[in-house]
Amino acid sequence: LQPGVLPLSLADAIQRGLRNNLGLLLTSQDVRSAHGARLEELQALLPTATATVKEALQETDLQAQGLRIPGFPVIIGPHGYTDIRGSLNWSLLNLSSLQNYLAQKHNFAAAQLSAQDAREMVVLTVGNAYLTVIADAALVQSAQAQVDTSKISLDQAAANHQAGTAPLLDELRARVDYQTQQQTLISARNAWAKDKIALARAIGLPLAQQFELTDQAPYAPLDQLDPETAVREALANRPDLKAMEQRVQSAQRARKAATDERLPTVSFSGDYGDI
């Protein structure tokens, strides 16, 4: 919470939304989980090498064994051995494991695209909330101007009635119009305050933090974009569509992996050491 009124630009609001949005943080965790699952499936395709070193050292008490030989040492030792050994296990051909790895690879790509889509959704949500507050502020100004105009009309109608140049009905009509405009102004202010709260929640600002928008008209025309071009660009670039395609390919690979479990596998296992 910063003291005073916080100046908030559109770019600052979007950056705050990307840092504080909980949905985006959860999507990032999904990407890490998918990355871990891909590495786990990759492990089944890579060789596994292990090395061990064992050393044994002991002494033998002949008397404890029930042997008493004159002139022979009672304790034999110390004596022992050292064992150095390495082993290698490698699945040379396992189509089911390969398909499972490819399925997780597509799943990881889908998670990355979903995270990108979540970022774009945050940008869209924050931008829409920012522009809504700007529009609400303009409606408040318009409603205030209408109230000021209707107040002038009411004063004129009251003065004309007191002067005897206008009937009381004109003053009553002006008063009703003035009160109606006041109600419109109250509704506009309430909507403005409500949408400011929605913007603060979207970007993670404390509700008690006062702020004002510094970008009053962030507008750019789209004169060069026709509907057909927009549809083609959406089909080619939207990450949510690409993520669904990756999930479909992941499901196809997983189905193929279940089918390939019936096929034979080729593996290598080796062990070498010295004692």
Steps between C-alpha positions, in 0.01 A plus 500: 500500500656827384412830662301746294358444154683251278536604133418196290574469129369225275845340468549511878159340557580217259839433665338492843238257370766268356689500831207450736236299315446171685376315194822580318707377795309170506552459124875544552490214751324283240785569258756386758299184571476419128876557464567259786272235346683533166838451667365198688391334177834589340679317781350172381673544163846593629764259628537462874856468629585414861830453680568341836808466719502245784775439747501233772754468780485245782700297751445137600527385862603133491425446867143619440480233231620235743850468350806509720819411315827536685739738329225632269367858532175532690379789281519474122481822307410759429405377155231603251420595144399799283232472229475775233216444254296685238178404321306632202134441415358634176166446329613497139156458345176565690232648279253543786743710703585703190132575437450595865792743475360656183159530669652687794699715259178614332341545842788725606463706182126532571574619855737765367240620250234504772729716714545736206124510450455574871738795470308634203174452689639703791603775260152495345324504838712782643477703180125459486465600867725804444301617198174439685610734779593762239157465339331523842689820577379648171141400585534666840618821334214484252245437776643789703464729198138388462436574868652846467290570190178378661576711811525810284172407330336451841621838625369669187161325528473596868589862422246512217233356725571754771488776240165373379618431144484117523262257668595285800487193277816611319685530829380153608617348172840665535529376859413143398759515222759634743435222749513240224839627388621487861399133520687434175809668643482288817471181294795604281716572804409166658588314179829692481590410860399135447711466185798662675476230768489233227813650341679508836417132559619405151844657554542411869468848650374528860138612506595792724754628246384812319611535139431703190538404137764689306420366150169657412462389138726204404342444161637372169285454187486164322429632154722243327338192661199338335297217658639223277858601574422513871358147492804366312741662744302364794508145365873528431613676819260434787688299765184338640427336163861385469487363855192292412680364193794397718266327746337309216842381381589407860185288528578329171854419618369366832257274314783377278711431811226280645487307173879460478518338843430168323813531287835347601775718647879486466717592796867476600637428845874494576712464811877537543712513809819398673556343843 
